[in-house]
Amino acid sequence: MSARVIEFPEQGIPGTLVRYTEGGGEPVELDARGPVALSSGSRLVYVVDATDADGAGEALGELDRDALAAALAQLPSDAFVVADLSGATDAMVRAIAGQRALRTLVLAGEFTDEGVAALGGMPELADLVLESPRFAGAGLDALAGSRTAASLDSLVLSEATAFRPEHLRALSEAPHLTSLTFEGMPVDHTLAGAVLAHLPRVAEVSVAERPGHALAPAVLERLLAAGLCVNGIAAPPEYAALFAGAAAEAAEAAPPSSADAGQGEGEEEGEGENGGEDEGDMDGEEAPEERGVLREVVEEDELERLLAGPVPVLVGLTAPWCGPCAFLTPVLEDVVEARGAALTGVKVDIDRAAWAQERFAVLGVPTVLLLRDGREVFRFSGTATRRRIDEWLTTAGVPGGTAR
């Protein structure tokens, strides 16, 4: 039985409309035309490329974009929970701002600060992606103290080459904003300083490094020393210089070509959290077989006994439903096995050990931590290559280990 019906224009709107049910079930693609019935628990995802929305290979004209914006503005305010608009104009951004139930909003196009300023009334929005070379950041000022700022968990600024760091102050009162990502734009001391000054609650910063936009070691050290997790790696302030130096050495040693990437001779720039030879193409591949090198720990007391010993402990937080965990675990086994008595390896299933996530302040898996004398030396989230993990361990003073 239908819980509600959403009325789309009879002529339809371009793009892809997908219905999914929270808690399970296969997503179903729907026709965004006329009445669309939704059962209890069903949600809608809308994706459109307004530069080629009809799939015919021709960009939409301004009139077509205006018509799309008008159609979006007429929809009920709870139509979508996810919207991804490519080729977005200010008119389209203003129209999608009327969707009060949105949790994730991805905007890419030539929109300006005027459009972003309209996004202040979205009380459910957790993830916001803004990609526009015309966005300078002033639009964030209008979001200060708004319902959107109050709900935001993560913000991605992509290709915002005109962005001015001082506008980050508008998000200083965003109580839940913990993740900030910069893509295709330089992160220098000015921008790093703005992050540290205006976003004290941010715990994670990601920088998509590209030629000309590489993260300088001094900037990386500054962010790590402030306690931030940068590109998946975190370390106590006293280790910030060591890890920043190791990152610089790795970048200098990397080959100029990506032809050998994945063959153990080097790593591509930006590899680490989600790339590298140890992961391979995870889609459709079986996970490598585990060998039992990592000690399984369920009780916190057992971990405490290991931490009280003289040997550093590498703790991998995992879960049976986590695909990347299955690929990372054999990598950790190789690392631990190669170091012999110099390193103890532990695997903690967060489903069986409910205490682990709270103790280590972990939001997701896989997450790996190195602990020495009960203190955290470094951590990383996501997957990483054996070579990269070996570099981190060597930097932390754990001897042995040779990348294959």
Residue, then its C-alpha position, 0 to 999 in steps of 0.5 A: m500500500s502506498a504511503r504517499v504519491i509524488e506528482f511529477p510533471e506529465q511531460g517528465i523531467p530529464g535525468t535518472l530517478v531511483r527508488y530505494t528502500e531503507g533497510g534493504g531491497e534492490p534500487v529501482e529506476l523509475d520514470a520521473r513522469g506523472p504520479v510516483a507512488l512510494s511505500s513506507g520507507s521508500r526514498l528517491v534519488y535524483v541525478v541529472d546532467a543538465t549539460d547533456a540531460d537528454g542523452a543525445g550528446e547535445a548540451l541543454g540550452e538556457l531555456d531548457r535549464d530554466a524549464l528544469a529549474a521551474a519543474l524542480a521548484q514545483l515538486p513537493s519539498d520532500a521529494f528526494v533524499v539525494a540529488d546530484l545536479s551536473g551543469a547546475t545553474d543558479a536557478m537550478v540551485r535555488a530550485i533544489a534548495g526547496q527540497r527540505a528532506l535532502r540528506t546529500l546534495v552534489l552540485a557541479g556547474e557554473f553556479t555562483d555564490e548567489g545560488v549557494a546563498a539559497l541553500g540555508g533552509m535544509p534541516e536534514l542535509a548532512d553532505l554537501v558538494l560544491e563544484s564551480p569555478r565561479f564559487a568564491g565562498a561568499g555564499l557560505d556567509a548566508l549559511a551562517g547560523s542557518r538550518t543547513a549549517a546546523s545539520l551539515d556533517s561534511l563539505v566538499l569544495s571542488e574546482a573552486t579555484a576562486f574560493r577565498p579562505e576567509h569565507l570558512r568563518a561562516l561555518s564556525e558555528a556548524p556544530h556537526l561539521t567534521s569532514l572537509t575536502f578540497e579537490g582541484m584547488p591548492v591548500d596552502h598555509t592561508l587556507a590551512g590557517a582558516v581551517l584551523a581558526h574557523l572550524p575547530r570541530v573539523a576532525e578530517v581534512s582530505v586533499a585531492e592532490r594533483p599536479g600543481h596542487a600537491l600538499a606541501p610538507a609544512v602544511l601537512e605538518r601543521l594540520l597533523a600537529a593540530g590533531l586533524c586526520v589528513n587524507g586518512i592518516a592521523a598522528p599525535p602532534e609530536y609525530a607530525a613532523l615525522f609523518a610530513g617528512a615521510a610523505a615528502e620523501a614518498a612523493e619525491a621517490a614516486p615515479p613520474s609515470s603511472a605505468d608501473a602503478g600497482q606493481g610494487e615499484g612506486e605509488e601514484e600521487g594521491e594513492g593511499e586511502n582508496g588506491g594501490e596495488d593491494e586492493g586491486d579492482m575490488d568489484g567482482e573479485e574475491a577477497p584474498e584468504e586470511r591466514g590467522v596472523l592477526r590475533e582476534v580480540v573481542e574483550e577489551d581486557e585482552l587488548e589492555r594486556l597486549l598494550a601493556g607489553p613492550v611491543p607496539v600493537l597494530v589494531g585493525l578495526t573491521a566488520p564482516w559486512c565491510g568489503p574493503c576490510a576483507f582486502l585490507t586484512p591480508v595486507l596487514e597480515d603481511v606487514v605484521e608477519a614481516r616484522g616478526a617479534a617487533l610488532t603485534g597484530v590485532k583484529v577487532d570485529i566491531d560487531r562483536a566488540a561494541w566497545a571498540q568504536e567508542r574507545f577509539a572514536v571511530l566512525g567507520v571501518p576499516t580503521v587501523l591504529l598503531l599503539r605503543d605503550g598504550r598511546e596512539v602513534f598514528r591511524f589511517s582509515g580506508t585501505a592502503t597499500r603494504r608499501r605505504i603502511d610499511e613507510w608509516l611503521t618505519t617512520a614510527g620507529v617499528p623496525g623490519g618489513t620489506a615491501r613486496 
